Each structure stands twice: as C-alpha cells, then as structure tokens.
Amino acid sequence: MSLASLFVICRFVHFVSVMQLFGACVFTRLLSPEVFTSILARKNQTLITTSAVVSAFSAFVMLAIQAGVMGNGWPDTINLNVWMLVLTTTFGDVWRWHMLMAVFALLLVLIDGLPGRYLLLILLSIGLLIGQALIGHAAMLEGSLGVLQRTNHAIHLLSAGYWFGSLIPLMTCMTFTHQPATRPAAILTLLRFSTYGHIAVALVILTGVINSAFILQRWPANMHSTYELLLVCKVLLVALMVLIAVYNRYRLVPKLAMHTQLAQKRMMVICWAEFGLALLVIALVSLFATLSPN
C-alpha cells in the first residue's frame, strides 16, 4: 500500500473518531437531563474511550505518514528527525497542537471521576475539529477571505460532528424509553437532539455549499474532474441522509412517543443506515480532500 493511500485511510479513521468523540460527549453531557447523564455516560463509556484512543493514535500516525511523504518514503515514517521537520511546516504548526489536544482528551477519558471532564472533552474535541479547518483545502485562501473560509469550514465540521457523532448514543438512548424510570428523561433527550439536529443539518448544508464555492468558485459540473465527481457523490449521499432524518423525525418519532415497538425497531434500522451513509460521506471527503480541485 502506498503512503498516499494509507494517509486517506488514516484521515478517514481520524475524522470518524474525533466526530464520534464530540457527538457522544455532547449527547451525553449537554442534551440529557442531569439525572440521566450518569446513566448515559456509563452506557457510552466504551464508545467514548475507544474514540479517544483511536483519535490520539491516528493523529500520530498521520504525522508519521506525512514524514514519509515529505522524506524518502517508508523509512522516514519512523525517523524522528523528519518528524521534527514536518512540525516546522504549516501543517506542523497546526498538528503539534492537534496531537497535544488528542493526548489530553485521552488522559481525561482515562481519569475516572474527574469533575467536569465531559465538558473538557467537548472543548478539546471542538478544538480537534476546528484544527481540521486550518489545513488542506479549507486553508487555501489568505486574508479576510481565508478567515471566513476557515470559520465556515469549522462550523461545517462541528455541525457534521454533532449529527454523525450522536447517532450511536441516540440508539443507546432509545433503549431506555421502555423503562418507566428512565423513559421521561430519555424522551426529553431525544427531543432535544431532534431540535438541535434541525439546526445542525441546516448548517451542514449551508456551510457545505459555501465551502464548495470557496474552493471551486463555480458549480461542480465537470464530471471529468475526479474531485468534482466525488463532491457530487457526497452531495447526493448527504441529500439522502437528510431525507432519512426528516422521515425519522416526522414519521417515526411521534409513534415512538406512543410506545410503538415497531416504530422503535424501524428507527433503529434507519439510524444504522444513516450511520453507514455518514461513513461513506466521510470516506469520500477523506479521499477528495487529498486531490486537487482544479
């Protein structure tokens, strides 16, 4: 496998883990009532811990791959001198802080019982997502337009992270709607997710359009361009996800409130389908983010 291909895979894994960490912590700490937070935290602890471990590990692997790309191939992926040279580049200026935040997030996850650790994890995962907006195509412009482009992309990543990262905790939360003691809190958490989900989906679409306009400065109509072809595929997948989310919210959620088990089973299936589509979208982004838009 080439270093370029490995970088795409590692970028995909890193994106998924960071978004999952952000969404799971937001869902667990900010969306749930205080009495329900500890219950959700225990249920999602493995997911949060795994996300933190993978995000920290993949951050260092991405640095190693960059060292190999900038140096003389595979041998330089473990050459610490080349690592230090990479950290002096524009990428390195961002990535040294990125790795530091990923390590701190992992340490917070491993320190059980630390007061306010979920809020700290949310702040660190926000920083990790914003860091992705400071490199690559999102950082191609300078001056005030560059600031606007980076800000727009950061909002895009945070909105997408909320949407994608909340899907598994959402399905976990649905299992508590059958228990009388936790049902009211679980329903309230689901409703809060849905309310803010409307905003997140709208922001994903709006900022995605703006980001494409910044990068391409035209409508993506050239199907001979691999970048534009993959971008269009991403748009179609996101459109399908939006349709699924709308069906979920306005057809199944009302039935869920009426104790309909069939509605919950359908909702679980649809959430897994949406999760799968989201993985495809992130995979496409991880690929065409390494390609030239021209």
C-alpha atoms as one frame of an Amber mdcrd trajectory, in Angstrom:
protein
   0.000   0.000   0.000   1.277   3.469  -0.872   1.723   6.188   1.731  -0.872
   8.307  -0.096  -3.479   5.552   0.199  -2.599   4.954   3.852  -2.973   8.673
   4.547  -6.520   8.644   3.127  -7.428   5.653   5.321  -5.855   7.193   8.407
  -7.558  10.530   7.726 -10.896   8.695   7.491 -10.304   6.867  10.788  -9.231
  10.100  12.494 -12.260  12.054  11.222 -14.637   9.323  12.373 -13.092   9.019
  15.841 -12.951  12.771  16.512 -16.525  13.338  15.309 -17.677  10.359  17.363
 -15.935  11.697  20.457 -17.501  15.138  20.009 -21.018  13.905  19.270 -21.056
  11.300  22.042 -19.867  13.777  24.684 -22.336  16.464  23.576 -25.220  13.969
  23.545 -24.275  12.518  26.934 -23.485  15.746  28.799 -25.407  18.587  27.154
 -28.575  17.013  25.740 -29.567  14.738  28.603 -31.150  15.929  31.881 -28.736
  15.925  34.812 -30.328  12.856  36.443 -29.925  10.910  33.195 -26.371  11.991
  32.331 -24.594   9.442  34.548 -26.717   6.600  33.129 -25.933   7.580  29.536
 -22.275   8.118  30.432 -21.950   4.548  31.688 -23.671   3.188  28.573 -21.478
   5.208  26.198 -18.207   4.935  28.121 -16.732   2.271  25.838 -17.634   4.306
  22.737 -16.095   7.488  24.163 -12.945   5.721  25.366 -12.443   3.939  22.040
 -12.945   7.205  20.137 -10.359   8.982  22.302  -7.809   6.175  21.910  -8.246
   5.975  18.136  -8.190   9.756  17.637  -4.922  10.102  19.606  -3.263   7.130
  17.889  -4.364   8.166  14.375  -3.142  11.739  14.949   0.400  10.448  15.494
   0.125   8.009  12.579  -0.879  10.881  10.286   2.252  12.768  11.356   4.351
   9.682  10.626   2.804   9.312   7.167   3.412  12.998   6.419   7.051  12.454
   7.384   7.257   9.588   4.905   5.630  11.645   2.160   7.950  14.621   2.737
  11.006  12.417   3.215  12.180   9.315   1.423   9.198   7.049   1.837   8.520
   4.346   4.412  11.875   4.533   6.272  11.221   8.168   7.204   7.849   7.386
   8.784   9.779   6.383  11.912  12.560   8.946  11.557  12.122  11.397  14.449
  14.322  13.986  12.746  11.926  14.080   9.785   9.005  14.262  12.229  10.552
  17.404  13.703  10.967  18.900  10.225   7.300  18.199   9.442   6.324  20.001
  12.641   8.021  23.165  11.318   5.720  23.276   8.268   2.308  24.945   8.019
   0.750  21.540   8.607   3.001  21.021  11.614   2.075  24.377  13.159  -1.494
  23.095  13.444  -0.750  19.428  14.040   1.501  19.805  17.077  -1.429  21.388
  18.945  -3.780  18.848  17.421  -1.768  15.932  18.811  -1.456  17.624  22.191
  -5.245  18.054  22.443  -5.803  14.450  21.348  -3.467  13.216  24.113  -5.138
  15.417  26.732  -8.548  14.121  25.641  -7.329  10.545  26.047  -5.951  11.278
  29.517  -9.262  12.854  30.552 -11.157   9.775  29.416  -8.829   7.516  31.396
  -9.080   9.582  34.606 -12.308   8.284  36.066 -14.375  10.558  38.309 -12.702
  13.838  37.315 -15.239  16.682  37.840 -16.298  18.384  34.612 -14.339  16.012
  32.409 -17.125  15.717  29.827 -17.221  19.484  29.401 -13.435  19.475  28.991
 -13.716  16.639  26.461 -16.270  18.654  24.499 -13.922  21.659  24.423 -10.970
  19.514  23.337 -12.977  17.731  20.632 -14.169  21.132  19.390 -10.520  22.140
  19.152  -9.697  18.933  17.257 -12.471  19.588  14.728 -11.543  23.252  14.303
  -7.942  22.191  13.731  -9.072  20.244  10.664 -10.367  23.528   9.239  -6.912
  25.089   9.415  -5.211  22.702   6.983  -5.854  21.402   3.471  -8.288  22.960
   1.008 -10.059  24.867   3.797  -6.888  26.890   4.347  -6.154  27.761   0.721
  -7.209  31.415   0.918  -5.452  34.237   2.754  -6.580  37.438   4.453 -10.171
  38.113   5.435 -11.481  35.586   2.888  -9.202  32.987   4.416 -10.578  33.680
   7.896 -14.121  33.432   6.541 -13.342  30.163   4.745 -11.766  28.579   7.821
 -14.605  29.748  10.070 -17.200  28.391   7.662 -15.439  25.034   7.440 -15.092
  24.824  11.231 -18.864  25.317  11.582 -19.374  22.660   8.899 -17.253  20.137
  10.798 -18.870  20.882  14.172 -22.368  20.539  12.716 -21.454  17.308  10.946
 -19.780  16.036  14.106 -22.939  16.654  16.114 -25.101  14.902  13.520 -22.856
  11.895  12.932 -21.402  11.551  16.420 -24.818  11.497  18.103 -26.238   8.586
  16.097 -24.902   5.719  18.223 -25.704   7.475  21.561 -29.139   8.208  20.093
 -29.760   4.494  19.563 -28.478   3.778  23.070 -30.865   6.373  24.454 -33.829
   4.755  22.680 -33.334   1.557  24.686 -34.243   3.500  27.842 -37.661   4.532
  26.507 -39.045   1.110  27.527 -38.089   1.542  31.177 -40.624   3.543  33.250
 -37.928   5.058  35.479 -35.843   6.444  32.600 -38.498   6.909  29.898 -39.291
  10.633  30.557 -35.595  11.612  30.594 -34.851   9.510  27.519 -37.745  11.058
  25.564 -36.636  14.566  26.601 -33.069  13.812  25.440 -34.337  12.557  22.078
 -36.465  15.668  21.616 -33.514  17.915  22.432 -31.354  16.061  19.930 -34.053
  16.480  17.295 -34.440  20.218  17.977 -30.737  20.972  17.671 -30.471  18.406
  14.885 -32.590  20.652  12.653 -30.045  23.441  13.143 -27.076  21.095  12.609
 -28.468  19.703   9.348 -29.241  23.182   8.039 -25.718  24.342   8.908 -24.123
  21.273   7.278 -25.936  22.051   4.020 -25.355  25.831   4.080 -21.678  25.692
   5.070 -21.062  22.828   2.637 -22.358  24.923  -0.247 -20.301  27.929   0.860
 -17.168  25.811   1.283 -17.539  24.365  -2.221 -17.975  27.870  -3.589 -14.758
  28.984  -1.861 -12.757  26.053  -3.226 -14.175  25.665  -6.752 -15.575  29.160
  -7.355 -18.064  27.544  -9.723 -20.791  24.902  -9.812 -19.303  21.350  -9.666
 -20.420  20.339 -13.166 -17.190  18.937 -14.606 -17.651  15.180 -14.288 -14.242
  14.615 -15.876 -12.720  16.004 -12.670 -12.323  13.301 -10.025 -12.594  15.912
  -7.278 -15.893  17.310  -8.592 -17.313  13.841  -9.279 -16.630  12.745  -5.703
 -18.019  16.046  -4.417 -21.283  15.460  -6.280 -21.454  11.921  -4.860 -21.027
  13.410  -1.394 -23.839  15.897  -2.012 -26.185  13.111  -3.153 -25.382  10.994
  -0.091 -25.966  13.953   2.244 -29.286  14.655   0.495 -30.296  11.035   1.113
 -29.296  11.361   4.765 -31.430  14.492   5.093 -34.458  12.685   3.653 -33.923
   9.812   6.092 -33.581  12.244   9.012 -36.804  14.019   8.036 -38.676  10.700
   7.815 -37.226   9.665  11.153 -38.263  12.882  12.874 -41.746  13.406  11.474
 -42.937   9.840  10.893 -41.271   7.636  13.471 -40.592   9.884  16.499 -44.326
  10.634  17.073 -45.014   6.890  17.010 -42.109   6.300  19.399 -43.803   8.573
  21.940 -46.856   6.280  21.783 -44.867   3.197  22.910 -44.873   1.650  19.429
 -42.190  -1.071  19.390 -42.368  -1.385  15.625 -41.572   2.317  15.307 -38.503
   1.889  17.525 -37.256  -1.088  15.508 -37.669   0.877  12.281 -35.962   3.877
  13.830 -33.002   1.739  14.883 -32.659   0.306  11.376 -32.863   3.768   9.839
 -30.304   5.181  12.287 -27.849   2.415  11.371 -28.497   3.117   7.685 -27.812
   6.806   8.283 -24.652   5.915  10.193 -23.468   3.816   7.241 -24.194   6.635
   4.790 -22.309   9.054   7.024 -19.272   6.753   6.956 -19.415   6.779   3.150
 -19.557  10.586   3.160 -16.540  10.826   5.476 -14.671   8.299   3.306 -15.359
  10.404   0.196 -14.226  13.572   1.971 -11.061  11.850   3.183 -10.308  10.891
  -0.424 -11.108  14.040  -2.385  -9.559  16.259   0.303  -6.202  14.880  -0.914
  -6.971  15.690  -4.569  -6.524  18.923  -6.450  -9.855  20.737  -7.017  -8.589
  22.070 -10.368
